[in-house]
């Protein structure tokens, strides 16, 4: 299995089941942000970016509270910034 397969297996079901739970989705974004600092290749970073984007789409679609959406956006930005930083150092 590739990193992408492992990531998809580990995060997709949680993302789908927890899509309307701010604590679950924000924690996924937080953990993916941390994970960007551990991987060293472009394919892995692309897999993380895909998950981060899908999570953010769900947050904007299913979160009823603007404050929760803003918290998710903050983590989304941190994840994207970390991905860009890691991409530029590779």
N, C-alpha and C positions, 0 to 999 in steps of 0.2 A: 504493500500500500504506500501511496505517496503522502506527503505532508498534507496536501489538499484533501485527499480522501479522509485522512484521520481528523482533520479540522472539521470537515463537513459532517462526519459521523458524530463528533463530539458536540457540535454546536447547533446543528440544524433542528433536531428534535426539541431542544431546550428553547431555541428561538421561536419555533412554531407554537409550542405549547404555552410559552410565557409571553407571547406577543403583546398582551394587554396588561402585563405586570411591570410597572416602572422599576421596582427593585431588581427584578430578574434581568430585564433588558439592559439596564444601566450597568449591572455587574458584568454582563457579557462584554459590553463595550470596554469596561475597565480592564478585564482580563485579556482581551484581544490587544489592547494598547500595550499592556505589559509584555505580551508575547512578541510584539514587533521588535522589541529590544533583544530578543533571544535568537531570532532567525537571521540568516546571513545570505539568503539568495532571493533573487527577484521573484521566482515562482511562488515561494512561500509567502512573500509579502503581498503578492497579487491575490493569493487565496485568502489572506487575512482581510485585505481591502474588500473583497467580494462579500465576506461575512459582515463586515462593519457596515457596508452600504445596505445590505438586506435588513440588518437590525434597525438602522436608522429609518428606513422606509416604513417598517412596521411601527416604530415608535410614533412617527408622524401620523400614521393612519389610525392607530388604536388607542393612543394615550388621550384621555379626556382633559387632563390638566395641562395648561400652558407651562407651568413651572416644571413639571416632569419632562415635557418636551424640551425645554431649555436645558435641563440637566443632561439629557441624552445628547443634545447638540454639542454641549461642551465636551463631553467624552468623545463624541464623533470627531470633533475638530482635533482633539489631542491624538486620537488614533491616526487620523489622516496626516497630521504633522509628523508624527513618529515614523509613519511609513515613508513619507517624503525624505525625512532625514536619513533613514536607513538606506533607502534607494540611492541617495546621493553619495553615501559613504562606500557603496559597493562598486 
